[in-house]
Amino acid sequence: KAGVTQTPRYLIKTRGQQVTLSCSPISGHRSVSWYQQTPGQGLQFLFEYFSETQRNKGNFPGRFSGRQFSNSRSEMNVSTLELGDSALYLCASSLYPSDTQYFGPGTRLTVL
Amino acid sequence: QQQVKQSPQSLIVQKGGISIINCAYENTAFDYFPWYQQFPGKGPALLIAIRPDVSEKKEGRFTISFNKSAKQFSLHIMDSQPGDSATYFCAASIPDNYGQNFVFGPGTRLSVLP
């Protein structure tokens, strides 16, 4: 069974731009969570989707948004990028919320 | 109450030694405690997990010890190898919608010297 895939793997943007990251969960998994990982803050929860509905949202500004499609694939969008948004963005999928999460390789976003 | 505390922040162990990483939590609603291993440039990978109805779980060289009354759990890596050098995260999850289902510790960077 294929694992969680994330595209793109690397991204360089400039301040003020917007970016969309994509996540394809493991086949059959309906829950997708997004995390931001930085050296100083560790894994910070962004949001979780289950059956196309956002169930939970972390403490991030409204510039961070996401959605989930009927095939469980998910996207997250960051608008008006700031230097501090540079991070590894991780997607994790699970069969259902609170079940074991399996992480993708992440998207490394660099904001210049 | 939603936090998971993890220590030490970094750990250096000689090859063949035992690596021990500790985590503590406050919320007794947590009912699932996984450990993740992350190598540089990779996403975290599930290593081993435990539920509070058992006090210990062993998989190969990796053992989780769980102390429900103390609200603590730890990862023991026996016969540590240089290939175990990675960052380890403990986590805890809540079965119902109490906000974030999974809470992660801040991570421990393990270095195993050859």
Interface residues (C-beta under 8 A of the other chain):
Chain A: V4 S33 Y35 G42 L43 F45 E48 R55 N56 G58 L90 A92 P97 S98 T100 Q101 Y102 F103 G104 P105 G106
Chain B: Y32 P34 Y36 G41 K42 G43 P44 A45 L46 A49 F89 S93 I94 P95 D96 N97 G99 Q100 N101 F102 V103 F104 G105 P106 G107
